[in-house]
């Protein structure tokens, strides 16, 4: 029996260890995503993050499917189905580049998701990743300020001087609001803005109770400044949405259906704007909030022509072939949701969009104590996912940022199975170990003689008072 008990205990510990994350994978993934170097190996364009994902993805995928990182859930199935669908389409429309495209994009999208999903399995793991992501954004601020003023990238230009490697190019967009649009280490200013926005709400909420309040507020403020320095309306709008949602959550923190109320108000406001505006409400909103009104007009044209093309090829899309656009437009599509439907067909859009929505709904249904570390993490993660859904309507993501978006999506799915304490709170200690020094006991019996049995039930009022620490 003792051997059986020992084996059972070892099995339980093994299952617990298997479910535990590997935060070092998350740390390495985030570091490699921040290194703006690339090396061409034959026809392969290799970056540090792609090399890392190429090594880790097969191992993580096998273990995920086999249940080593918690139950294989619906979001896992949606992401894998999306990857399978977008991998198949190029073989139908563009077989000459299909194999190379399928390999690189599987690594970019699936690699990022697997690292977030499998390496972050506890609240502590999540805080490590959120703190590191926030540190990278804060680290970028001095370089961003310099680039915004001088127009010169610092780190990429230094790396370009090293032999055998290349870094990102300066897109040299015209200035907005009197400052240069910052890229930092990314291929486009809008990608830098999106990168910074991903850290705002997650950092602010995950560090609550684990970081000095003033430091947390200042750090989050620097992240908002970094988003602004990209001078990109999409990420900046997403950040404003995050701040608004956090404020709403605080304002109605004692109201149970606060998010349902917000949803009803948002739908009502949109309907009213649709009625009173002289153009579709979505165009009116983007035109008002855009840094450059001309970009909002371009997005309107792309949406109209893109939806018309999707209606003609709804299932299999058009692949990487030319599609109908006005002659004066280049074909660049700044809408990731529309691009999925246009290039890979509506099923790709449905699968990818559903993975975000399903994750939000599933995690939102978990019952965590209000104000607990898990509840705070859920709030920040969910707010970021909402902002990503909105941002992808104005941004096309690729390379490192696509990996980071998938990483952040996967990083919050541990909440589907997280216990309420999740190792973040100490359980109440037994009363015998938390009582203060006992008062002297007076008895008429000599020691060891005629004393009442220890198992006798004492009167209710004479039982010792427990000073055990209450749960937070």
C-alpha positions as CSV (number, residue, x, y, z in Angstrom):
1,X,0.0,0.0,0.0
2,X,2.9,2.3,0.8
3,X,4.4,1.6,-2.6
4,X,1.0,2.3,-4.3
5,X,0.6,5.5,-2.5
6,X,4.1,6.6,-3.4
7,X,3.5,5.8,-7.1
8,X,0.2,7.7,-7.0
9,X,2.0,10.7,-5.4
10,X,4.7,10.5,-8.1
11,X,2.1,10.3,-10.8
12,X,0.3,13.4,-9.4
13,X,3.5,15.3,-9.2
14,X,4.4,14.3,-12.7
15,X,1.1,15.5,-14.1
16,X,1.5,18.8,-12.1
17,X,5.0,19.2,-13.6
18,X,3.8,18.5,-17.1
19,X,1.0,21.1,-16.7
20,X,3.5,23.7,-15.4
21,X,4.9,26.1,-18.0
22,X,8.4,26.7,-19.2
23,X,8.8,30.5,-18.8
24,X,12.3,30.3,-20.2
25,X,10.7,29.6,-23.6
26,X,8.6,32.7,-23.3
27,X,11.7,34.7,-22.3
28,X,13.8,33.5,-25.3
29,X,10.8,34.0,-27.7
30,X,10.4,37.6,-26.7
31,X,14.1,38.3,-26.8
32,X,14.5,36.8,-30.3
33,X,11.4,38.8,-31.5
34,X,13.3,42.0,-30.5
35,X,16.5,41.3,-32.5
36,X,16.2,43.1,-35.9
37,X,18.7,41.0,-37.8
38,X,18.3,38.5,-40.7
39,X,20.5,36.1,-42.6
40,X,19.7,34.7,-46.1
41,X,20.4,31.0,-46.3
42,X,19.8,30.1,-49.9
43,X,16.2,31.0,-50.5
44,X,15.4,31.1,-46.8
45,X,15.2,34.4,-45.0
46,X,16.0,33.5,-41.5
47,X,15.6,35.7,-38.4
48,X,16.4,34.8,-34.7
49,X,12.7,34.3,-33.9
50,X,12.1,32.1,-36.9
51,X,15.1,29.9,-36.0
52,X,13.9,29.6,-32.4
53,X,10.3,28.8,-33.4
54,X,11.6,26.3,-36.0
55,X,13.5,24.4,-33.2
56,X,10.7,24.5,-30.6
57,X,7.5,24.3,-32.5
58,X,7.5,20.5,-33.3
59,X,8.3,19.6,-29.7
60,X,5.6,22.0,-28.3
61,X,3.0,21.0,-30.9
62,X,3.3,17.3,-30.0
63,X,3.1,17.9,-26.3
64,X,0.1,20.3,-26.7
65,X,-1.9,17.9,-28.7
66,X,-1.1,15.1,-26.3
67,X,-2.4,17.2,-23.4
68,X,0.9,17.9,-21.6
69,X,-0.1,21.6,-21.3
70,X,-3.6,21.3,-20.1
71,X,-6.6,20.2,-22.1
72,X,-6.5,20.7,-25.8
73,X,-9.2,23.3,-26.2
74,X,-11.4,24.9,-28.9
75,X,-9.0,27.8,-29.4
76,X,-6.2,25.4,-30.1
77,X,-8.4,23.6,-32.7
78,X,-9.3,26.9,-34.3
79,X,-5.7,28.1,-34.6
80,X,-4.5,24.8,-36.0
81,X,-7.4,24.7,-38.5
82,X,-6.6,28.3,-39.6
83,X,-3.0,27.3,-40.2
84,X,-4.0,24.3,-42.1
85,X,-6.4,26.3,-44.3
86,X,-4.0,29.1,-45.1
87,X,-1.3,26.6,-45.8
88,X,-3.5,24.8,-48.3
89,X,-4.6,27.8,-50.4
90,X,-1.2,28.7,-51.9
91,X,-0.9,25.1,-53.2
92,X,-4.1,25.8,-55.2
93,X,-3.4,29.3,-56.6
94,X,0.4,29.7,-56.4
95,X,2.1,26.3,-56.3
96,X,5.5,27.7,-57.3
97,X,5.9,29.5,-54.0
98,X,3.5,27.5,-51.9
99,X,6.1,25.3,-50.1
100,X,8.4,28.2,-49.1
101,X,5.4,30.3,-48.0
102,X,3.8,27.5,-46.0
103,X,6.9,26.8,-44.1
104,X,7.8,30.4,-43.2
105,X,4.3,31.3,-42.2
106,X,3.7,28.2,-40.2
107,X,6.8,29.1,-38.2
108,X,5.7,32.8,-37.8
109,X,2.1,32.3,-36.7
110,X,2.1,28.9,-35.2
111,X,5.5,29.3,-33.5
112,X,4.4,32.4,-31.7
113,X,1.1,30.8,-30.6
114,X,2.7,27.6,-29.3
115,X,5.4,29.5,-27.3
116,X,2.7,31.6,-25.6
117,X,0.2,28.8,-25.1
118,X,2.7,26.2,-23.8
119,X,5.3,28.2,-21.9
120,X,2.9,30.3,-19.8
121,X,0.8,28.1,-17.5
122,X,0.6,30.1,-14.3
123,X,0.0,33.6,-13.1
124,X,3.7,33.9,-12.3
125,X,4.7,32.8,-15.8
126,X,2.3,35.5,-17.2
127,X,3.8,38.2,-15.0
128,X,7.3,37.3,-16.1
129,X,6.3,37.7,-19.8
130,X,4.3,40.9,-19.2
131,X,7.1,42.4,-17.2
132,X,9.6,41.5,-19.9
133,X,7.4,42.9,-22.7
134,X,6.9,46.1,-20.8
135,X,10.6,46.4,-20.2
136,X,11.3,46.2,-23.9
137,X,8.7,48.9,-24.6
138,X,10.2,51.2,-21.9
139,X,13.7,50.4,-23.2
140,X,12.6,51.6,-26.6
141,X,11.4,55.1,-25.5
142,X,14.8,56.9,-25.5
143,X,15.6,55.5,-29.0
144,X,12.1,56.4,-30.1
145,X,12.4,60.0,-28.9
146,X,15.7,60.3,-30.7
147,X,14.3,58.8,-33.9
148,X,11.2,61.0,-33.8
149,X,13.4,64.2,-33.6
150,X,16.3,63.3,-35.9
151,X,14.6,60.8,-38.3
152,X,17.5,58.3,-37.9
153,X,17.1,54.8,-36.7
154,X,19.8,53.8,-34.1
155,X,20.0,50.1,-33.5
156,X,19.2,48.9,-37.1
157,X,21.9,51.2,-38.6
158,X,24.4,49.9,-36.1
159,X,23.6,46.3,-36.9
160,X,23.8,47.0,-40.6
161,X,27.6,47.7,-40.1
162,X,28.2,44.1,-38.9
163,X,29.3,41.5,-41.6
164,X,27.0,38.9,-43.0
165,X,23.8,40.3,-41.5
166,X,21.2,42.9,-42.4
167,X,18.6,44.8,-40.5
168,X,15.3,46.5,-41.2
169,X,15.1,49.4,-43.7
170,X,14.0,52.9,-42.9
171,X,10.6,53.4,-44.7
172,X,11.2,57.2,-44.7
173,X,7.6,58.2,-44.5
174,X,6.8,61.9,-44.4
175,X,6.5,63.4,-41.0
176,X,3.3,63.7,-39.1
177,X,2.5,66.3,-36.4
178,X,6.1,67.6,-36.9
179,X,7.9,64.4,-35.8
180,X,9.3,61.4,-37.7
181,X,7.3,58.2,-37.5
182,X,9.3,55.8,-35.2
183,X,10.1,52.3,-36.3
184,X,12.7,51.4,-33.6
185,X,13.6,47.8,-34.7
186,X,10.5,47.0,-36.8
187,X,9.8,47.1,-40.5
188,X,7.1,49.8,-40.3
189,X,6.0,52.5,-37.8
190,X,2.6,50.9,-37.4
191,X,4.2,47.6,-36.3
192,X,6.2,49.5,-33.6
193,X,3.0,51.1,-32.4
194,X,1.2,47.8,-32.3
195,X,4.1,46.2,-30.4
196,X,3.9,48.9,-27.8
197,X,0.2,48.8,-27.4
198,X,0.3,45.0,-26.7
199,X,2.1,45.8,-23.4
200,X,0.0,48.6,-22.0
201,X,-3.0,46.8,-20.3
202,X,-1.2,43.5,-19.6
203,X,1.6,45.2,-17.8
204,X,-0.7,47.7,-15.9
205,X,-3.0,45.0,-14.6
206,X,-0.6,42.0,-14.2
207,X,1.8,44.1,-12.0
208,X,-1.0,45.3,-9.8
209,X,-0.1,44.3,-6.2
210,X,3.4,43.2,-7.3
211,X,4.9,46.5,-8.1
212,X,5.0,49.9,-6.4
213,X,2.0,51.9,-7.6
214,X,3.8,55.0,-8.8
215,X,6.3,52.9,-10.7
216,X,3.5,51.0,-12.4
217,X,1.7,54.1,-13.4
218,X,4.9,55.8,-14.8
219,X,5.9,52.7,-16.7
220,X,2.5,52.4,-18.3
221,X,2.5,56.1,-19.2
222,X,5.9,55.6,-21.0
223,X,4.3,52.8,-23.0
224,X,1.5,55.1,-24.1
225,X,4.0,57.7,-25.1
226,X,5.9,55.0,-27.1
227,X,2.6,54.2,-29.0
228,X,2.1,57.9,-29.7
229,X,5.6,58.2,-31.2
230,X,4.7,55.7,-33.9
231,X,2.2,58.3,-35.1
232,X,0.0,55.5,-36.3
233,X,-3.8,55.9,-35.8
234,X,-4.5,52.2,-35.6
235,X,-2.3,51.3,-32.6
236,X,-3.0,54.7,-30.9
237,X,-6.8,54.1,-31.2
238,X,-6.3,50.6,-29.8
239,X,-4.4,52.1,-26.8
240,X,-7.2,54.6,-26.2
241,X,-9.6,51.7,-26.3
242,X,-7.5,49.9,-23.7
243,X,-7.4,52.9,-21.4
244,X,-11.2,53.5,-21.8
245,X,-12.0,49.8,-21.0
246,X,-9.7,49.9,-17.9
247,X,-11.4,53.0,-16.7
248,X,-14.8,51.6,-17.3
249,X,-13.8,48.4,-15.4
250,X,-12.6,50.5,-12.5
251,X,-15.6,52.9,-12.6
252,X,-18.2,50.0,-12.4
253,X,-16.0,47.6,-10.5
254,X,-18.9,46.8,-8.1
255,X,-21.4,46.3,-10.9
256,X,-21.7,42.6,-12.0
257,X,-22.9,43.0,-15.6
258,X,-20.6,45.9,-16.4
259,X,-19.3,44.5,-19.6
260,X,-22.7,43.6,-20.9
261,X,-23.8,47.1,-20.1
262,X,-20.8,48.5,-22.1
263,X,-21.6,46.2,-25.0
264,X,-25.2,47.4,-25.2
265,X,-24.1,51.1,-25.0
266,X,-21.5,50.6,-27.7
267,X,-24.0,48.9,-30.1
268,X,-26.6,51.7,-29.4
269,X,-24.0,54.4,-30.0
270,X,-22.9,52.9,-33.3
271,X,-26.5,52.5,-34.5
272,X,-27.2,56.2,-33.6
273,X,-24.1,57.3,-35.4
274,X,-25.1,55.2,-38.4
275,X,-28.4,56.9,-38.6
276,X,-27.2,60.5,-38.2
277,X,-24.0,60.4,-40.2
278,X,-23.9,61.1,-43.9
279,X,-21.6,58.2,-44.5
280,X,-21.2,54.7,-43.0
281,X,-20.4,55.0,-39.2
282,X,-17.1,53.0,-39.5
283,X,-15.8,55.5,-42.0
284,X,-16.9,58.5,-39.9
285,X,-15.1,57.1,-36.8
286,X,-11.8,56.3,-38.7
287,X,-11.8,59.7,-40.4
288,X,-12.2,61.5,-37.1
289,X,-9.6,59.5,-35.2
290,X,-7.0,59.1,-38.0
291,X,-3.8,61.2,-37.8
292,X,-4.0,61.7,-41.6
293,X,-7.6,61.8,-43.0
294,X,-6.2,60.7,-46.4
295,X,-5.3,57.3,-45.0
296,X,-8.9,56.8,-43.8
297,X,-10.1,57.5,-47.3
298,X,-7.7,55.0,-48.7
299,X,-8.9,52.4,-46.2
300,X,-12.5,53.1,-47.3
301,X,-11.7,52.4,-50.9
302,X,-9.7,49.2,-50.1
303,X,-12.6,47.9,-48.0
304,X,-15.2,48.5,-50.8
305,X,-13.1,46.9,-53.5
306,X,-11.9,44.1,-51.2
307,X,-15.4,43.1,-50.1
308,X,-16.4,43.1,-53.8
309,X,-13.5,40.7,-54.6
310,X,-14.4,38.5,-51.6
311,X,-17.9,38.2,-52.9
312,X,-16.5,36.9,-56.2
313,X,-14.2,34.3,-54.6
314,X,-15.7,33.6,-51.2
315,X,-14.3,30.1,-50.4
316,X,-10.8,29.7,-51.8
317,X,-9.9,33.4,-52.1
318,X,-7.5,34.6,-54.8
319,X,-4.1,33.5,-53.4
320,X,-1.3,35.9,-54.2
321,X,-2.8,36.9,-57.6
322,X,-3.7,40.4,-58.7
323,X,-7.1,41.7,-57.7
324,X,-9.3,44.5,-59.0
325,X,-8.3,47.9,-57.7
326,X,-8.3,51.5,-59.0
327,X,-5.2,52.0,-61.3
328,X,-3.7,54.6,-58.9
329,X,-3.5,52.2,-55.9
330,X,-0.7,49.8,-55.2
331,X,-2.7,46.9,-53.8
332,X,-1.3,47.2,-50.3
333,X,-4.1,46.1,-47.9
334,X,-4.0,47.6,-44.4
335,X,-6.7,45.4,-43.0
336,X,-5.7,41.9,-41.8
337,X,-9.2,40.6,-41.4
338,X,-10.1,41.6,-45.0
339,X,-6.8,40.3,-46.3
340,X,-7.5,36.9,-44.8
341,X,-10.9,36.7,-46.5
342,X,-9.5,38.0,-49.8
343,X,-6.4,35.9,-50.1
344,X,-7.4,32.7,-48.3
345,X,-11.2,32.8,-48.5
346,X,-13.9,33.5,-45.9
347,X,-13.1,30.2,-44.0
348,X,-9.7,31.6,-43.1
349,X,-11.2,34.8,-41.8
350,X,-13.9,32.9,-39.8
351,X,-11.3,30.5,-38.2
352,X,-8.9,33.3,-37.2
353,X,-11.5,35.7,-36.0
354,X,-13.3,33.0,-34.1
355,X,-10.1,32.0,-32.2
356,X,-10.0,35.5,-30.6
357,X,-13.7,35.7,-29.9
358,X,-13.9,32.2,-28.5
359,X,-10.8,32.8,-26.3
360,X,-12.4,36.0,-24.9
361,X,-15.8,34.4,-24.2
362,X,-14.2,31.2,-22.7
363,X,-11.8,33.1,-20.4
364,X,-14.5,35.6,-19.5
365,X,-16.7,32.8,-18.1
366,X,-14.2,31.8,-15.5
367,X,-15.2,32.8,-12.0
368,X,-12.2,34.4,-10.3
369,X,-12.4,36.5,-7.0
370,X,-12.7,40.1,-7.9
371,X,-9.4,41.9,-7.4
372,X,-7.4,38.7,-7.3
373,X,-4.2,38.3,-9.3
374,X,-5.9,36.0,-11.8
375,X,-8.8,38.4,-12.2
376,X,-6.4,41.3,-12.8
377,X,-4.5,39.3,-15.4
378,X,-7.7,38.3,-17.2
379,X,-8.8,41.9,-17.4
380,X,-5.6,43.1,-18.9
381,X,-5.3,40.2,-21.3
382,X,-8.9,40.5,-22.4
383,X,-8.6,44.3,-23.0
384,X,-5.6,43.7,-25.2
385,X,-7.4,41.1,-27.2
386,X,-10.3,43.5,-27.8
387,X,-7.8,46.2,-28.9
388,X,-6.0,43.7,-31.3
389,X,-9.4,42.8,-32.9
390,X,-9.9,46.5,-33.6
391,X,-6.4,47.2,-34.7
392,X,-6.3,44.3,-37.2
393,X,-9.0,46.2,-39.1
394,X,-6.5,48.9,-39.8
395,X,-3.2,47.0,-39.9
396,X,-1.7,44.2,-41.8
397,X,0.7,42.1,-39.6
398,X,3.6,40.0,-40.7
399,X,6.9,38.6,-39.4
400,X,7.8,39.3,-35.8
401,X,4.6,41.3,-35.0
402,X,2.4,38.5,-36.3
403,X,4.3,36.1,-34.0
404,X,3.9,38.5,-31.0
405,X,0.1,38.8,-31.6
406,X,-0.2,35.0,-31.6
407,X,2.1,34.8,-28.5
408,X,-0.1,37.2,-26.6
409,X,-3.3,35.3,-27.6
410,X,-1.8,32.0,-26.4
411,X,-0.4,33.4,-23.2
412,X,-3.8,34.0,-21.6
413,X,-5.3,30.6,-22.3
414,X,-3.9,29.2,-19.0
415,X,-6.8,31.0,-17.4
416,X,-9.1,28.4,-18.8
417,X,-7.8,25.9,-16.3
418,X,-6.1,28.1,-13.6
419,X,-7.0,27.4,-10.0
420,X,-8.3,30.3,-8.0
421,X,-5.1,30.6,-6.0
422,X,-2.7,29.4,-8.8
423,X,0.2,29.7,-6.5
424,X,-0.2,33.4,-6.1
425,X,-1.6,33.3,-2.6
426,X,-0.6,31.5,0.5
427,X,-3.2,29.2,1.9
428,X,-4.3,29.8,5.5
429,X,-2.1,28.0,7.9
430,X,-3.5,25.6,10.4
431,X,-4.7,27.2,13.6
432,X,-2.1,25.4,15.7
433,X,0.8,27.1,13.8
434,X,-0.7,30.5,13.7
435,X,-1.9,31.0,17.3
436,X,-0.1,33.4,19.5
437,X,1.8,32.1,22.5
438,X,-0.7,30.3,24.6
439,X,-1.7,31.7,27.9
440,X,-0.9,29.7,31.1
441,X,-3.2,26.9,31.8
442,X,-4.3,26.4,35.4
443,X,-5.5,23.0,36.5
444,X,-5.9,21.2,39.8
445,X,-4.5,18.0,38.3
446,X,-0.8,17.1,38.7
447,X,1.0,16.8,35.3
448,X,0.0,13.6,33.5
449,X,-2.5,12.5,36.1
450,X,-6.3,12.7,35.8
451,X,-6.3,15.3,33.0
452,X,-9.3,15.3,30.6
453,X,-8.7,13.4,27.3
454,X,-7.3,15.5,24.5
455,X,-10.2,14.3,22.3
456,X,-12.9,15.6,24.6
457,X,-15.0,18.3,23.1
458,X,-14.5,21.6,24.9
459,X,-17.4,23.9,25.4
460,X,-17.9,26.3,22.4
461,X,-16.9,29.4,24.3
462,X,-13.8,27.8,25.8
463,X,-12.2,26.7,22.5
464,X,-9.0,28.6,21.6
465,X,-9.4,31.5,19.1
466,X,-7.7,30.9,15.8
467,X,-5.5,33.6,14.5
468,X,-5.0,32.1,11.1
469,X,-4.4,34.5,8.3
470,X,-7.5,35.2,6.2
471,X,-7.4,34.6,2.5
472,X,-6.9,37.8,0.5
